[in-house]
């Protein structure tokens, strides 16, 4: 009994000491990274971690961050306040670990390639040990900045409006969009079968599941063939865990009665719709989203621009929904017991290495125009706009066409083995005029990653990642 008591007292003292140490010396920030399909979340997080670790080894992989940590005298070779950087070993979290080692190995292989996309929430933590600023604070010793980085699909944010909708309202709104081109083309098989479904008829389980499959396939076609982004539910595209659970087997229905009878098709689909919303609240919005401190939102603006007017306008509408839930501390009433803790948001136009240097300012202005035109002002909350390439895969060059110099980029298209010139054309500084869409469109190439040292010990060449990180963390550095 005495031994047990002594052990308990030692554990209590140890816990109290650890809490005091964390209070005095440690700051924890939950940094969320998201983006719609093909925006490059996995590569961004891999590059960010790799370059932070390399910075801790003394390589100047993140110049803006190094300058911030060295103070005003950075240009004269002032020492950085950064002492070390390390990946924090995983604890007992239920959230899957972001596989940095595997993703980095893919990028730095003899034949480098892009790591596979993720369709679930993942997390990792990285710790920066910093010398304190100020004579008084230096006596306390170094401080630790712990970044808990969470990577999650941006498609899940598009489910946020659904949480306040009834199945009837969601079905009406969704089908109205679905019956307009190009969605009507992508979802033709589903729309053809939908009139055969009787809302008040008894449930035919296998038939309803086939209809769900047609609806889900239609959403994938909207995304892959037409570049559309405003697609609900988001987990039909990026399912995460329990992808084949029965509550996922629903679809929008015509003429949903106000109070469908139990045992009917409408009642079952409504029940699954409500169960899906409850699962999203419990597994993501309440447990993760409400606890984010900082948010980086990656946007493939170039991809939307080159996919045509329909895809561009659809991306704008999707951004309107996402920007609204990221840039407000909302009172969600019965949906959440607390407000969002998001303090800073950085919007980033990715794949900036696909355009030459003098077009990147326009790309940033275009992103700002899309986001600010899609939402109301956010008051004092810091919101920033950037362009970035997580892995720099091109070089800028100039060619002459009919005696006129044109800025282009040079890169190696994936699988070709041969470097080629790429002219992205004009990047507008705001919403394109109508005549812009009548011009020739082309597919945005996927360039091979550059050859890098195995293991990425000296970092990954990038464009603008250091500016994004320094801006989002500036008040904590």
C-alpha positions in Angstrom: 0.0 0.0 0.0 2.8 2.4 0.9 4.7 1.6 -2.3 1.5 2.2 -4.3 1.0 5.6 -2.5 4.6 6.6 -3.1 4.4 5.7 -6.8 1.2 7.8 -7.1 2.8 10.8 -5.4 5.8 10.6 -7.8 3.5 10.4 -10.8 1.5 13.4 -9.6 4.7 15.4 -9.0 6.0 14.4 -12.4 2.8 15.4 -14.1 2.7 18.8 -12.3 6.4 19.4 -13.3 5.6 18.6 -16.9 2.6 20.9 -17.0 4.6 23.7 -15.4 7.4 23.1 -18.0 5.0 23.2 -20.9 3.3 26.4 -19.5 6.7 28.3 -19.2 8.5 26.9 -22.2 6.1 25.5 -24.8 3.6 27.0 -27.3 1.4 24.6 -29.3 -0.2 25.6 -32.5 -2.6 23.4 -34.5 -1.9 24.3 -38.1 -4.4 22.8 -40.6 -3.6 22.4 -44.2 -6.4 21.8 -46.7 -7.3 22.3 -50.4 -9.7 21.0 -53.0 -8.6 18.0 -55.2 -5.3 18.4 -57.0 -4.2 21.5 -55.0 -1.2 19.6 -53.7 -1.8 19.2 -49.9 0.4 16.1 -49.5 3.3 17.6 -51.4 3.0 20.9 -49.5 3.1 19.3 -46.1 6.0 17.0 -47.1 8.0 20.0 -48.4 7.2 22.0 -45.3 8.4 19.4 -42.9 11.5 18.5 -45.0 12.6 22.1 -45.3 12.0 22.8 -41.6 14.2 19.8 -40.6 16.9 20.9 -43.1 16.8 24.4 -41.6 17.4 22.9 -38.2 20.5 21.3 -39.7 21.8 24.6 -40.8 20.7 24.7 -44.4 19.0 27.9 -45.5 16.0 26.2 -47.0 13.4 28.7 -45.8 15.1 32.2 -46.3 12.1 34.3 -45.1 11.8 32.2 -41.9 15.5 32.4 -41.3 15.4 36.2 -41.7 12.5 36.5 -39.3 14.4 34.4 -36.7 17.6 36.3 -37.2 15.9 39.7 -36.6 16.6 42.9 -38.5 20.3 42.2 -39.0 19.7 39.1 -41.1 21.4 40.6 -44.1 24.6 41.0 -42.2 24.8 37.4 -41.2 23.2 37.6 -37.8 22.7 34.2 -36.1 19.3 32.6 -36.2 17.4 32.1 -32.9 16.6 28.6 -34.1 18.5 25.9 -32.1 17.0 22.7 -33.5 14.0 21.1 -35.3 12.7 17.6 -34.8 9.8 15.5 -35.7 7.8 14.7 -32.5 7.3 10.9 -32.1 3.7 9.8 -32.4 1.8 9.3 -29.2 -1.6 7.6 -28.7 -3.7 9.6 -31.1 -6.5 7.9 -33.0 -5.8 10.1 -36.0 -3.6 8.5 -38.7 0.0 9.7 -38.9 1.0 11.7 -41.9 3.6 9.4 -43.7 6.3 12.0 -44.2 9.1 9.4 -44.7 7.2 7.5 -47.5 6.2 10.7 -49.3 9.7 12.0 -49.1 11.2 8.7 -50.4 8.9 9.0 -53.4 9.9 12.6 -54.2 13.7 11.9 -53.8 13.8 8.5 -55.5 16.2 7.8 -58.4 13.2 8.2 -60.6 11.3 10.9 -58.6 7.5 10.9 -58.6 4.7 12.7 -56.9 3.3 10.9 -53.7 -0.2 9.6 -53.8 -3.0 11.9 -52.6 -4.7 11.3 -49.2 -8.4 11.2 -48.7 -8.4 11.2 -44.9 -7.4 13.4 -42.0 -3.7 12.8 -41.0 -1.5 14.6 -38.5 2.1 15.0 -37.5 3.9 17.2 -35.1 7.2 19.1 -35.5 9.0 21.0 -32.7 11.2 24.1 -33.1 13.5 25.1 -30.2 14.1 28.8 -30.2 16.2 31.2 -28.2 14.0 33.8 -26.6 14.0 37.5 -27.6 14.7 40.2 -24.9 17.2 40.3 -22.1 14.7 39.3 -19.4 13.1 36.4 -21.2 16.5 34.9 -22.2 17.0 34.0 -18.5 14.1 31.5 -18.8 16.1 29.5 -21.4 14.9 28.4 -24.9 11.3 28.1 -25.8 9.6 25.3 -27.8 7.2 25.9 -30.6 5.2 22.8 -31.3 3.4 22.7 -34.6 0.7 20.1 -34.9 0.1 19.9 -38.6 -3.2 18.4 -39.8 -3.8 17.6 -43.4 -7.5 17.1 -44.4 -9.5 17.1 -47.6 -11.0 20.5 -48.5 -14.0 18.6 -49.9 -15.1 18.0 -46.3 -15.6 21.7 -45.8 -18.2 21.7 -48.5 -20.4 19.6 -46.3 -20.7 22.5 -43.7 -23.8 24.0 -45.3 -25.5 20.6 -45.3 -25.4 20.5 -41.5 -28.1 23.1 -41.3 -30.2 21.7 -44.1 -33.0 19.2 -44.1 -32.8 16.2 -46.6 -35.7 17.8 -48.5 -33.9 21.2 -48.9 -30.6 19.6 -49.7 -32.2 17.3 -52.4 -34.0 20.3 -54.0 -30.8 22.4 -54.1 -28.6 19.6 -55.3 -30.9 18.4 -58.1 -31.3 22.0 -59.4 -27.5 22.2 -59.9 -27.3 18.6 -61.2 -29.7 19.4 -64.0 -27.6 22.1 -65.4 -24.7 21.4 -67.8 -22.0 20.2 -67.4 -23.3 18.3 -64.3 -26.2 17.0 -66.3 -23.7 15.3 -68.7 -21.6 13.8 -66.0 -24.6 12.6 -64.0 -26.7 11.5 -67.0 -27.0 7.8 -65.8 -28.1 8.8 -62.4 -30.6 11.4 -63.7 -32.0 8.9 -66.1 -32.8 6.4 -63.3 -34.0 8.9 -60.7 -37.6 9.2 -61.9 -38.1 5.5 -61.4 -37.6 5.9 -57.6 -40.9 6.2 -55.7 -40.3 8.2 -52.5 -43.3 6.6 -50.8 -42.6 3.0 -52.0 -41.2 0.3 -49.8 -37.4 0.1 -49.6 -35.6 -2.0 -52.2 -32.1 -2.0 -50.7 -30.0 -3.2 -53.6 -31.7 -0.8 -56.0 -31.1 2.1 -53.7 -27.5 1.2 -53.4 -27.1 1.0 -57.2 -28.6 4.5 -57.4 -26.1 5.7 -54.8 -23.3 4.3 -56.9 -24.5 6.1 -60.0 -24.7 9.4 -58.0 -21.3 8.9 -56.6 -19.8 8.0 -60.0 -21.4 11.2 -61.4 -19.7 13.3 -58.8 -16.4 11.8 -59.7 -17.0 12.5 -63.4 -17.9 16.1 -62.5 -14.5 16.4 -60.8 -12.3 14.4 -63.1 -13.8 15.2 -66.5 -15.1 18.8 -66.0 -12.9 20.2 -63.2 -15.9 21.0 -61.0 -15.4 21.5 -57.3 -18.7 22.3 -55.6 -19.8 18.7 -55.1 -21.7 17.3 -52.1 -21.3 15.3 -50.0 -17.5 15.8 -49.9 -16.9 12.3 -48.4 -18.4 10.7 -51.5 -15.2 12.0 -53.2 -12.7 11.7 -50.3 -14.4 9.1 -48.0 -11.9 8.7 -45.2 -12.8 6.0 -42.7 -15.9 3.8 -43.0 -16.2 4.6 -46.7 -18.7 1.7 -47.2 -20.8 2.2 -44.1 -24.6 2.0 -44.9 -25.2 5.6 -43.8 -23.1 6.7 -46.8 -25.6 5.1 -49.2 -27.9 8.0 -50.0 -28.6 10.4 -52.9 -30.8 13.4 -53.6 -34.5 12.6 -54.1 -37.3 14.3 -56.0 -40.5 15.2 -54.1 -39.5 14.4 -50.5 -42.6 14.5 -48.3 -42.4 16.6 -45.1 -42.9 13.6 -42.8 -42.1 10.4 -44.8 -43.6 7.2 -43.4 -41.2 4.8 -41.7 -40.1 1.9 -44.0 -40.4 4.0 -47.2 -37.6 5.0 -49.5 -37.8 8.7 -48.6 -37.6 7.8 -44.9 -34.5 5.6 -45.2 -32.6 8.1 -47.4 -33.5 10.9 -44.9 -32.3 8.7 -42.0 -29.0 8.1 -43.8 -28.6 11.8 -44.6 -29.1 12.7 -40.9 -26.7 9.9 -39.8 -24.0 11.2 -42.3 -24.3 14.7 -40.9 -24.1 13.4 -37.3 -20.9 11.5 -38.2 -19.3 14.5 -39.8 -20.0 16.6 -36.7 -18.7 14.0 -34.3 -15.6 12.9 -36.3 -14.5 16.1 -37.8 -16.2 19.4 -37.2 -16.5 19.1 -33.4 -13.3 17.1 -32.7 -10.9 18.7 -35.2 -12.2 21.7 -37.1 -13.3 23.6 -33.9 -9.8 23.2 -32.5 -7.7 24.6 -35.4 -5.6 27.6 -34.6 -4.2 28.5 -38.1 -5.4 27.4 -41.5 -3.6 27.2 -44.8 -6.0 26.7 -47.8 -4.4 25.6 -51.1 -6.2 26.5 -54.3 -5.4 25.3 -57.8 -6.3 28.5 -59.5 -4.4 27.7 -62.7 -6.2 24.4 -63.0 -9.6 26.0 -62.7 -8.6 28.8 -65.1 -7.5 26.3 -67.8 -10.5 24.0 -67.3 -12.9 26.6 -68.7 -15.5 29.0 -67.6 -17.8 26.4 -65.9 -15.0 25.0 -63.8 -13.7 28.4 -62.9 -17.1 29.7 -61.8 -17.7 26.5 -59.9 -14.4 26.8 -58.1 -15.4 30.3 -57.2 -18.6 29.1 -55.6 -16.8 26.4 -53.7 -14.3 29.0 -52.4 -17.2 31.1 -51.3 -18.5 28.3 -49.1 -15.0 27.4 -47.7 -13.9 31.0 -47.2 -17.1 31.7 -45.2 -16.4 28.9 -42.7 -12.7 29.5 -42.4 -12.8 33.3 -41.9 -15.5 33.7 -39.3 -15.7 32.8 -35.6 -19.2 31.7 -36.0 -21.8 30.9 -33.4 -22.9 27.5 -34.6 -25.5 27.0 -31.9 -26.7 23.5 -31.7 -24.1 22.2 -34.1 -21.1 22.9 -31.9 -20.6 23.7 -28.2 -17.8 26.1 -28.9 -16.7 28.6 -31.6 -14.0 28.1 -34.2 -10.6 28.9 -32.9 -9.1 29.8 -36.3 -7.0 33.0 -35.8 -5.2 33.3 -39.1 -5.9 32.1 -42.6 -3.5 31.9 -45.6 -4.9 31.4 -49.1 -2.3 29.9 -51.4 -2.4 29.6 -55.2 -0.3 26.5 -55.8 1.7 25.4 -58.9 3.1 28.9 -59.2 6.2 27.4 -61.0 3.9 26.8 -64.0 4.0 30.5 -64.8 7.0 32.7 -65.2 8.1 35.1 -62.4 6.4 38.2 -63.9 2.9 36.5 -64.0 2.9 35.3 -60.3 1.7 38.7 -59.0 -1.3 38.4 -61.3 -1.9 34.9 -60.0 -1.9 36.2 -56.4 -4.3 39.1 -57.4 -6.6 36.6 -59.1 -6.8 34.4 -56.0 -7.5 37.5 -53.8 -10.2 38.6 -56.1 -11.9 35.2 -56.1 -11.8 34.9 -52.3 -12.7 38.5 -51.4 -15.5 38.7 -53.9 -16.9 35.5 -52.5 -17.3 36.6 -48.9 -18.0 39.6 -46.7 -15.1 41.4 -44.8 -13.8 39.5 -41.9 -13.0 42.4 -39.6 -9.6 42.2 -37.7 -8.9 38.5 -38.5 -5.5 38.3 -40.4 -6.1 36.9 -43.9 -3.2 36.7 -46.4 -2.7 35.6 -50.0 0.3 33.9 -51.6 1.6 32.0 -54.5 3.7 28.9 -54.0 5.2 25.8 -55.5 5.9 23.2 -52.9 8.5 21.6 -55.2 10.1 23.8 -57.8 10.0 21.8 -61.0 10.6 24.4 -63.7 13.0 27.2 -64.6 12.1 30.6 -66.1 13.4 31.4 -69.5 12.6 33.7 -72.5 11.9 32.9 -76.1 11.3 35.1 -79.1 8.1 34.8 -81.1 7.8 37.0 -84.2 10.4 39.2 -82.9 8.7 39.6 -79.5 10.2 38.3 -76.3 7.9 36.0 -74.3 8.5 34.7 -70.8 7.9 31.0 -70.5 9.0 28.1 -68.2 11.0 25.0 -68.9 10.1 21.7 -67.3 10.0 17.9 -68.0 6.4 16.6 -68.4 5.9 13.5 -66.2 6.9 10.4 -68.0 8.4 12.1 -71.0 12.1 12.3 -70.0 12.6 15.4 -72.1 12.5 19.0 -70.9 10.1 21.2 -72.8 9.0 24.9 -72.9 5.6 25.8 -71.6 3.8 29.0 -72.3 0.8 29.4 -69.9 -0.5 32.4 -71.7 -1.9 35.4 -69.9 -2.9 35.1 -66.2 -5.5 37.8 -65.5 -5.2 39.9 -62.4 -8.9 39.5 -61.6 -12.0 37.7 -62.9 -11.5 37.1 -66.6 -13.6 39.1 -69.1 -16.0 37.1 -71.3 -13.7 37.1 -74.3 -11.1 35.3 -72.3 -13.1 32.0 -72.4 -13.2 32.1 -76.2 -9.5 31.6 -76.4 -7.8 28.3 -77.0 -7.6 26.1 -73.8 -5.0 23.5 -73.0 -4.3 20.9 -70.4 -2.0 22.1 -67.6 1.0 19.8 -67.7 2.3 17.7 -64.7 6.0 18.2 -64.5 8.4 15.7 -63.0 10.0 16.6 -59.6 13.6 17.7 -59.9 16.4 15.2 -59.0 17.2 15.6 -55.3 19.5 14.2 -52.7 18.0 11.0 -51.2 16.5 11.6 -47.9 16.1 15.4 -48.5 18.7 16.2 -45.9 19.5 19.5 -47.6 15.8 20.3 -48.2 13.5 20.5 -51.2 13.7 23.4 -53.7 10.4 25.4 -53.5 8.9 28.7 -54.3 7.2 30.8 -51.7 6.6 28.1 -49.0 8.8 30.1 -46.6 6.7 33.2 -47.0 3.5 31.3 -46.3 4.9 29.7 -43.1 6.4 33.0 -41.8 3.2 34.9 -42.3 1.0 32.3 -40.7 3.3 32.0 -37.7 4.7 35.6 -37.4 3.1 36.5 -34.1 4.6 33.3 -32.5 8.2 33.6 -33.7 
